């Protein structure tokens, strides 16, 4: 799963921002669907939401806190 495209990674970051209450004007539908197939996002009434697996992947990619 570390080989996400730049669009998929951007969509995953947008979904994390959305979950934290940030404003996300647009999430790429193709990228969100691909993330859903990988278990990193899920479809909801509001569009797509990041899953625990998606949040864990972002945390791992960010590395340890400085």
C-alpha positions in Angstrom: 0.0 0.0 0.0 3.0 2.3 0.1 2.8 2.7 -3.6 -0.2 5.0 -3.8 -0.3 7.4 -6.7 0.2 11.1 -5.9 -3.5 11.6 -6.5 -4.5 8.8 -4.2 -2.2 10.1 -1.5 -3.6 13.6 -1.9 -7.2 12.2 -1.6 -6.2 10.3 1.5 -4.8 13.5 3.1 -8.0 15.3 2.1 -10.1 12.7 3.8 -8.0 12.9 7.0 -8.5 16.7 6.9 -12.2 16.2 6.5 -12.3 13.8 9.4 -10.6 16.4 11.6 -13.2 19.0 10.7 -11.3 20.8 8.0 -12.9 22.1 4.8 -12.3 19.9 1.8 -14.0 21.3 -1.3 -13.4 18.3 -3.6 -12.1 14.8 -3.4 -11.1 13.0 -6.6 -13.7 10.4 -7.1 -11.4 7.9 -9.0 -8.8 8.2 -6.2 -11.4 7.8 -3.5 -12.7 4.7 -5.2 -9.2 3.2 -5.4 -8.7 4.0 -1.7 -12.0 2.2 -0.9 -10.8 -0.9 -2.8 -7.6 -0.8 -0.7 -9.6 -0.5 2.6 -8.1 3.0 3.2 -11.5 4.8 2.8 -15.1 4.0 2.8 -18.2 5.4 1.2 -20.7 7.3 3.3 -23.7 9.6 2.9 -21.3 12.5 2.9 -19.0 11.1 0.3 -16.0 9.2 1.4 -14.4 8.8 4.9 -10.9 7.7 5.9 -10.7 4.4 7.7 -8.5 3.5 10.6 -6.2 1.7 8.1 -6.0 4.9 6.0 -5.2 7.0 9.1 -2.5 4.5 10.2 -0.9 4.5 6.7 -0.7 8.3 6.8 0.8 8.3 10.3 3.4 5.7 9.1 4.2 7.7 6.0 4.7 10.9 8.1 7.2 9.2 10.3 8.0 9.6 13.9 7.1 13.0 15.5 10.0 15.4 15.6 
